[in-house]
Amino acid sequence: MTTADTADTATTAAGTPPDGVRMTGRQVAALVVLLASQFMMAADFSVLNVALPEVGTSLGFSTGSLQWITTTFALCAAGCTLVFGRVGDYVGRRRVFTAGMVLLTVSSLVGGVADSPAVLLVARTLQGLATAAVTPAALALLTTAFTEPGLRTRALGLNSVMMSSGFSVGAVLGGVLTDVFSWRWAFFINVPVAIAAIVVVSIVVDESRAEERSRIDLPGALLITLGLFAAIYGVTRVGEEGLDAAAGGSLIAGAVLLGAFWVVESRTAGALVPVKILKKPGIAFGNLAALFIFGGQTALIFFTGLYVQNVLGLSSMVAGLVLLGIGVGQIIAGTVGPRILQRVPPRTMLGVSLALQGAFMLPALWAGPDSSWLVPLIATQFVNAFFSMLAALCFMVIATSSVDSDAQGMATGMATQSQQVGIAIGIPLVSAVFAAVVGQGTVTAAEELTGIHVAIGVAGVSQIAVGLLLGLVLRERGRQAVRAIA
């Protein structure tokens, strides 16, 4: 029986590690440093979001160019993750992790002292590349350090907490640092954490690499990177400017490059991503789910900020505090999620969780123009975040249990890239719906509220539909696997 066939059975049967199977002190130390790095990299995506107006005023960004502070980071983080994940399989995951942390330290120092838009964008580009290197390497080190199914599920549950909550906490942290100190501390805070991670990981984490190595698939790496760059830029452009020539051209180029990637990989020995891996149900459907899990969650966070600040007229600090409900829901789900997966296989729980995540976006459709809706909003977002985290845990268990240890860097790279792509395209796609409702000009608070309702409604219904579809497909795949074993 293959790993893919036993993924759900092992997770369910193992559950909480049996007596005598406990994390060693070295494993605990490795877990802490790897989770801290994952949290930091996820938070780094959003930490400047609430400070964008102040950054623009300080460095002279135009209003139209401010979005590139976020977009530049997202393009590099999402476009290069898979490549760095595979490089880690060859040269060593700890080595790639350390190199990424060094790059993060340098780029954070550059960003903190930036005195022009060009310098800041260079720093954000380097931070995106650092994220692309560190995130899959840390996850691969995590999955290879915890090989016992129960321990691995627990570690992945905590990792999902860090990855998912990092985005929302980053928004809160950015607001606090900006209000109390300066937006520059959103960069400087990375430096001591990154240095500590470099030192500790060299002591408590063993090097890990694939036992069988071949030449790196450079054509595949180039095609997947350029294809994702083009596709994500096109989606971002649609969300900001509508479907113009630049957006359409980028989307077409992305589709052509990604199609060429599939053809090349199917004919290449030692491919970056073997096509047979992409055809595994756990890999294919798990990574598809990740796009909706993380895309929907980031879009909800974005539009919550718009609602609190633009419709209700409250401060960015209040918006950040409202988002704490999401963080609490994620933490609780990450804690109890592994226990839930003792009883319900991840393949079954994935579709259910995604559908419920979408369902608990929809109560926001009744949010009104006064602050009386804030408490119900926090409550429903708490439940939404709980199921979002549970879905993320299911996705990660499925995606990393479907391949052997030699390909963990590739599997975790794909999983991380799906998260990053979901985060990168979620806001632009839903923003395109919002823009279609309110237009591109100045709008009133009432018009903006209508646009928020429609955008969140489309996102929630999409998640429900994909969740139900995945539930049906994965359930049938599970039945086929059981019949094949019998």
C-alpha positions in Angstrom: 0.0 0.0 0.0 1.4 3.4 -0.9 1.7 6.5 1.3 -1.0 8.2 -0.6 -3.4 5.2 -0.1 -2.7 5.2 3.7 -2.6 8.9 4.4 -6.1 9.1 5.8 -6.0 5.7 7.5 -2.7 6.5 9.2 -3.8 9.9 10.4 -7.1 8.6 11.7 -5.6 5.5 13.3 -2.6 7.2 14.8 -4.3 10.3 16.0 -2.7 11.4 19.2 0.6 9.7 19.6 0.4 6.6 21.7 2.1 6.4 25.1 5.8 6.4 24.7 5.7 8.4 21.5 6.4 12.0 22.5 8.4 14.9 21.1 12.0 14.9 22.2 13.5 18.1 23.5 15.3 18.6 20.2 12.1 18.2 18.3 10.3 20.7 20.5 13.1 23.2 19.9 13.0 22.6 16.2 9.2 22.9 16.1 9.3 26.3 17.9 11.9 27.8 15.6 10.3 26.5 12.4 6.8 27.6 13.5 8.1 31.0 14.5 9.7 31.4 11.1 6.5 30.4 9.3 4.5 32.9 11.4 6.9 35.7 10.6 6.9 35.0 6.9 3.1 34.9 6.7 2.8 38.1 8.8 5.4 39.8 6.6 3.0 39.7 3.7 0.4 41.9 5.4 2.3 43.9 8.0 2.6 47.0 5.8 -1.0 46.9 4.6 -2.5 49.2 7.2 0.6 51.5 7.0 0.4 52.0 3.3 -0.9 55.6 3.5 1.9 56.7 5.9 4.5 54.9 3.8 3.3 56.7 0.7 3.4 60.1 2.4 6.9 59.4 3.9 8.5 58.2 0.7 6.5 60.0 -2.0 4.5 57.1 -3.5 1.6 58.2 -5.7 -1.8 56.8 -4.7 -1.9 54.6 -7.8 1.6 53.1 -7.1 1.1 52.2 -3.4 -0.4 48.8 -4.3 3.1 47.7 -5.7 4.4 47.5 -2.1 2.1 44.5 -1.6 2.0 43.2 -5.2 5.8 43.1 -5.7 6.1 41.0 -2.6 3.3 38.7 -3.6 4.6 38.2 -7.1 8.0 37.0 -5.9 6.7 34.9 -3.0 4.1 33.1 -5.1 6.1 32.9 -8.3 9.3 31.3 -6.9 8.2 29.1 -4.0 8.0 25.8 -6.0 11.4 26.4 -7.5 13.1 27.0 -4.1 11.2 24.0 -2.6 12.7 21.8 -5.2 16.2 23.3 -4.8 16.0 22.4 -1.2 15.4 18.8 -2.1 18.8 18.9 -3.9 21.1 21.1 -2.0 19.6 20.7 1.5 16.5 22.2 3.1 18.3 23.6 6.1 20.8 25.3 3.8 18.0 26.9 1.8 16.2 27.9 5.0 19.3 29.6 6.3 20.0 31.4 3.1 16.4 32.7 3.0 16.7 34.0 6.6 20.0 35.8 5.7 18.2 37.4 2.7 15.3 38.4 4.9 17.6 40.1 7.4 19.3 42.1 4.7 16.1 43.0 2.9 14.4 44.1 6.2 17.4 46.4 7.0 17.2 47.9 3.5 13.4 48.4 3.8 13.7 50.0 7.2 16.2 52.6 6.0 14.6 53.1 2.6 14.5 56.8 1.5 12.8 56.4 -1.9 10.0 54.2 -3.5 12.6 52.4 -5.6 14.7 51.3 -2.6 11.5 50.1 -0.8 10.3 48.1 -3.7 13.7 46.4 -4.0 13.5 45.5 -0.3 10.0 44.1 -0.8 11.2 42.1 -3.8 14.0 40.6 -1.8 11.5 39.9 1.1 9.3 38.0 -1.4 12.2 35.9 -2.5 13.2 35.2 1.1 9.6 34.0 1.8 9.7 31.8 -1.3 12.9 30.2 0.1 12.1 29.9 3.8 8.5 28.8 3.8 8.7 25.5 1.8 12.1 24.7 3.4 10.7 25.1 6.9 7.7 23.0 6.1 9.8 20.3 4.5 12.1 20.3 7.6 9.0 20.0 9.7 7.6 17.0 7.8 10.9 15.2 7.7 11.5 15.8 11.4 8.1 14.4 12.5 7.7 11.1 10.6 5.2 9.5 13.1 1.7 10.2 11.7 0.2 11.5 15.0 3.2 13.8 15.7 3.2 15.0 12.1 -0.5 15.8 12.1 0.0 17.8 15.4 3.0 19.7 14.0 1.1 20.4 10.7 -1.8 21.7 12.7 0.4 24.1 14.6 2.0 25.1 11.3 -1.4 25.9 9.8 -2.2 28.1 12.8 1.0 30.1 12.2 0.6 30.4 8.4 -3.1 31.4 8.5 -3.1 33.6 11.6 0.1 35.3 10.5 -1.7 37.2 7.8 -4.4 38.6 10.2 -2.0 39.2 13.1 0.4 40.9 10.7 -2.2 43.5 9.9 -2.8 44.2 13.6 1.0 44.3 14.3 1.5 46.7 11.4 -1.1 49.1 12.8 0.4 48.9 16.3 4.0 49.5 15.2 3.0 52.3 12.9 0.9 54.1 15.5 3.4 53.6 18.4 6.7 53.8 16.6 7.0 54.2 12.8 6.2 52.1 9.7 10.0 51.4 9.5 9.7 49.1 12.5 7.5 46.8 10.4 10.8 46.0 8.7 13.2 46.2 11.7 11.2 43.8 13.8 12.2 41.0 11.4 16.0 41.4 12.0 16.4 39.9 15.6 13.9 37.2 14.9 15.7 36.1 11.7 19.1 36.2 13.3 17.8 34.0 16.2 16.3 31.6 13.8 19.6 31.2 11.9 21.4 30.4 15.1 18.9 28.0 16.6 18.1 26.1 13.4 21.8 25.3 12.9 21.8 23.7 16.4 18.5 21.8 16.7 17.5 21.0 13.1 19.3 18.3 11.1 20.0 18.8 7.4 17.5 17.1 5.1 17.7 16.4 1.4 16.5 13.9 -1.2 18.6 10.7 -1.2 18.4 10.5 -5.0 19.3 13.6 -6.9 19.4 14.6 -10.5 20.0 17.8 -12.4 17.6 20.6 -11.6 14.9 21.0 -14.3 15.8 24.6 -15.4 13.3 24.8 -18.3 10.5 23.7 -16.0 11.6 26.1 -13.3 11.7 29.0 -15.8 8.3 28.2 -17.3 6.5 27.8 -13.9 8.0 30.9 -12.5 7.3 33.2 -15.5 3.8 31.6 -15.9 2.8 32.4 -12.3 4.3 35.8 -12.5 2.3 36.6 -15.6 -0.9 35.0 -14.3 -0.8 36.7 -10.9 0.1 40.1 -12.4 -2.9 39.7 -14.8 -5.3 38.9 -12.0 -3.9 41.8 -9.9 -4.3 44.2 -12.8 -7.9 43.1 -13.4 -8.7 43.8 -9.8 -7.2 47.3 -9.9 -7.8 48.6 -13.5 -10.3 46.2 -15.0 -9.7 43.9 -18.0 -7.5 46.1 -20.1 -4.9 45.1 -22.7 -2.1 44.7 -20.1 -4.3 42.4 -17.9 -5.6 40.4 -20.9 -2.1 40.0 -22.3 -0.6 38.9 -19.0 -3.4 36.3 -18.4 -3.0 34.9 -21.9 0.8 34.7 -21.5 0.4 33.0 -18.1 -2.0 30.4 -19.6 0.4 29.7 -22.5 3.5 29.4 -20.2 1.7 27.2 -17.7 0.5 25.0 -20.6 4.0 24.8 -21.9 5.2 23.8 -18.4 2.8 20.9 -18.4 4.0 19.7 -21.8 7.7 20.0 -20.9 7.2 18.3 -17.5 5.5 15.3 -19.1 8.5 14.8 -21.4 11.4 15.6 -19.0 13.3 13.0 -16.9 13.9 14.4 -13.4 11.1 17.0 -13.9 10.6 19.8 -11.4 7.1 18.5 -10.9 6.5 15.1 -12.4 3.1 15.0 -14.1 2.3 11.7 -12.3 2.5 13.7 -9.1 0.1 16.3 -10.4 -2.4 13.6 -11.2 -2.5 12.3 -7.6 -5.9 13.2 -6.2 -4.4 14.4 -2.9 -2.0 16.8 -4.7 -4.4 18.0 -7.3 -7.5 18.6 -5.2 -5.7 19.6 -2.1 -3.8 22.4 -3.9 -7.0 23.5 -5.6 -8.7 23.8 -2.2 -5.8 25.9 -0.9 -6.5 28.6 -3.5 -10.0 29.0 -2.2 -9.2 28.6 1.5 -6.5 31.2 1.6 -7.9 33.4 -1.2 -11.3 33.6 0.6 -9.7 34.3 3.9 -7.5 37.1 2.8 -10.4 38.7 0.8 -12.6 38.6 3.9 -9.9 40.3 6.0 -9.4 42.9 3.3 -13.1 43.8 3.0 -13.5 43.7 6.8 -10.9 46.5 6.9 -12.8 48.5 4.3 -16.1 48.0 6.1 -14.7 49.1 9.5 -12.7 52.1 8.2 -14.6 53.4 5.2 -18.2 52.5 6.0 -18.2 52.8 9.8 -15.5 55.5 9.9 -13.5 53.8 12.6 -9.7 53.7 12.9 -7.2 51.2 11.5 -6.5 50.1 15.1 -10.1 49.2 15.6 -10.1 47.3 12.3 -7.1 45.3 13.6 -8.9 44.5 16.8 -11.9 43.3 14.9 -9.6 40.9 13.1 -8.5 39.3 16.3 -11.7 37.2 16.2 -10.2 35.5 13.1 -6.9 34.9 14.9 -8.6 33.3 17.9 -10.7 31.1 15.7 -7.6 29.9 13.8 -5.7 29.2 17.0 -8.5 27.1 18.5 -9.0 25.1 15.3 -5.3 24.5 15.0 -5.3 23.1 18.5 -8.3 20.8 18.3 -8.0 20.1 14.6 -5.7 17.1 14.9 -8.2 15.5 17.4 -11.0 16.0 14.9 -8.9 14.3 12.3 -8.6 11.3 14.6 -12.3 10.6 13.9 -12.9 12.1 10.5 -10.4 11.4 7.6 -8.9 14.6 6.1 -10.2 13.8 2.6 -13.8 13.8 4.1 -13.3 16.8 6.3 -11.6 19.0 3.6 -14.8 19.7 1.5 -17.0 20.0 4.6 -14.7 22.6 6.2 -14.3 24.7 3.0 -18.1 24.7 2.4 -18.6 25.9 6.0 -15.9 28.5 5.7 -17.9 29.9 2.8 -21.2 29.6 4.6 -19.9 31.7 7.5 -18.8 34.5 5.2 -22.4 35.1 4.1 -23.8 36.6 7.4 -21.7 39.6 6.6 -24.3 40.3 3.9 -26.5 41.7 6.6 -23.8 44.1 8.0 -25.3 47.6 8.1 -24.0 51.2 8.1 -23.8 51.4 11.9 -21.5 49.8 14.5 -24.2 47.6 16.0 -23.2 44.8 13.6 -19.6 44.6 14.9 -20.3 42.0 17.6 -22.2 39.6 15.2 -19.4 40.2 12.6 -16.7 39.2 15.0 -18.7 36.1 16.1 -19.4 34.9 12.5 -15.8 35.6 11.5 -14.6 33.5 14.5 -16.5 30.5 13.2 -15.4 31.2 9.6 -11.8 31.3 10.7 -12.3 28.0 12.7 -13.4 26.1 9.6 -10.8 27.9 7.4 -8.0 26.6 9.7 -9.5 23.1 9.8 -9.7 23.1 6.0 -6.0 24.3 5.8 -4.9 21.5 8.1 -6.7 18.9 6.0 -5.2 20.3 2.9 -1.7 20.2 4.3 -2.0 16.7 5.7 -3.3 15.4 2.3 -0.7 17.3 0.3 2.3 16.2 2.3 1.2 12.6 2.8 0.8 11.9 -0.9 4.5 11.7 -1.7 7.6 10.0 -0.4 10.2 11.7 1.7 12.6 12.4 -1.2 9.9 14.6 -2.7 8.9 16.4 0.4 10.5 19.7 -0.7 8.5 19.5 -3.9 5.3 18.6 -2.1 5.7 21.3 0.5 6.8 23.8 -2.2 3.6 23.1 -4.1 1.5 23.4 -1.0 3.1 26.6 0.1 2.9 28.0 -3.4 -0.8 27.3 -3.5 -1.2 29.2 -0.3 0.8 32.1 -1.6 -1.0 32.2 -4.9 -4.4 32.1 -3.1 -3.3 35.0 -0.9 -1.9 36.9 -3.9 -5.0 36.5 -6.2 -7.8 36.4 -3.6 -8.0 40.1 -3.0 -7.6 41.2 -6.7 -10.3 38.7 -7.9 -12.8 39.7 -5.3 -11.9 43.4 -5.7 -12.7 43.0 -9.4 -16.3 42.0 -8.4 -16.3 45.0 -6.0 -15.1 47.4 -8.7 -17.8 46.1 -11.1 -20.4 47.1 -8.6 -19.1 50.5 -7.4 -17.1 51.6 -10.5 -13.7 53.2 -10.4 -14.6 56.7 -9.3 -15.4 58.2 -5.9 -18.2 56.4 -4.1 -20.3 57.0 -1.1 -20.2 54.8 2.0 -23.6 53.3 1.1 -22.4 52.4 -2.4 -19.2 50.9 -0.9 -21.3 48.8 1.5 -23.3 47.4 -1.4 -20.0 46.5 -3.2 -18.7 44.8 -0.1 -21.9 42.8 0.2 -21.7 41.6 -3.4 -18.0 40.8 -3.3 -18.3 38.8 0.0 -21.4 37.0 -1.3 -19.6 35.9 -4.5 -16.6 34.7 -2.5 -18.7 32.8 0.0 -20.9 31.1 -2.6 -17.7 30.1 -4.6 -16.2 28.5 -1.5 -19.4 26.6 -0.7 -19.6 25.3 -4.3 -16.0 24.2 -4.5 -16.2 22.6 -1.0 -19.3 20.5 -1.9 -17.6 19.5 -5.2 -14.4 18.4 -3.5 -16.4 16.6 -0.8 -18.1 14.5 -3.5 -15.0 13.8 -5.6 -12.7 13.0 -2.7 -15.4 10.8 -1.1 -15.7 8.8 -4.3 -11.9 8.5 -4.6 -11.7 7.2 -1.1 -14.3 4.5 -1.9 -12.4 3.5 -5.0 -9.2 3.2 -2.9 -10.9 1.0 -0.3 -12.4 -1.2 -3.1 -8.9 -1.5 -4.7 -7.3 -2.6 -1.4 -10.1 -5.1 -0.7 
